[in-house]
């Protein structure tokens, strides 16, 4: 799923050089003496202890973009201070055609990552390549467990902590970009993501609403995300199946660890999966596709214990309570003028379409969010991809159309001509 996209916004700021002027009036003399006062040393500029740090500059001539990797201050999934990492991606369009003044910024919340090279600072940046021609600058957080925190287990599927890292990356990038010589239209900010990134994208809206009311998102496009984990888990149990079993395992591992449930793995998983958790999921050696094949295309009852499948059991109830704490379909109030589009494939067996339907009922019907639109259709399985991945292609197309129409430019890329799916 590293194929799925998001859009890139390029930031530009020209540094100005202050000019010091002097006049005779400045030549004060010491009382009782004709000798002018010696010039006083200038106060050194105070360093910002929270300033981001540029760690690498990576040029990709083929994709016509430059990525700037940086570390910044944020929090870990427990809420403790942490140094995380992210990438700023700038397409040549910004530098050559727009003279380093980008059309705006875009937060790209990455898709599921299981290996280090799936992360924005560790990989090929597939989605960022697609966005490079938009004239926007893209900010993509690695999230906890990758990049600067690669030695940690990722908080897979925990939307709010991952959104916090995305918002903090945006704020840090806005400090760093001027030092790189970039400016941007500060009135334009897109927020996009698919799959795990779709969940993070809606969580970004929540974090900005609750913590940064000064920020206004121009348009949010969220696709194929788990906005209601409790309902998602219920449907998996009822259907006894997921076509991406690795994602279920990763979610359960993350919630057990970061919500400190303390449930032994033997109470959660069956053999042979149980004996391979460390090697398969904590080593970061395998892609999601490889993990799916290792687990097998099998019913949930073949790898989850009875107590995990019995929703009335104490074990399942602990997980459901943790899922509820990260629920995006209750417990907050979106701003009435938010522009949000939800994209979801009705045939999706990885993330049930009920997630989009429940968020729409919560935000549109209950909260009166009139600018919430649904692009929910049955696209089936196309292009040799699963239904979930097919939904990602239509999500990418929707993002390109939303960005180009908002900016008043022609679509800069034909999604279906790209050899990435």
Beta strands, then each sheet from edge to edge (+ up, - down):
strand 1: 53-60
strand 2: 65-75
strand 3: 81-91
strand 4: 101-102
strand 5: 104-109
strand 6: 136-141
strand 7: 183-184
strand 8: 189-194
strand 9: 219-223
strand 10: 340-345
strand 11: 372-377
sheet 1: 1+ 2- 3+ 6- 5- 8- 9- 10- 11-
sheet 2: 4+ 7+
end
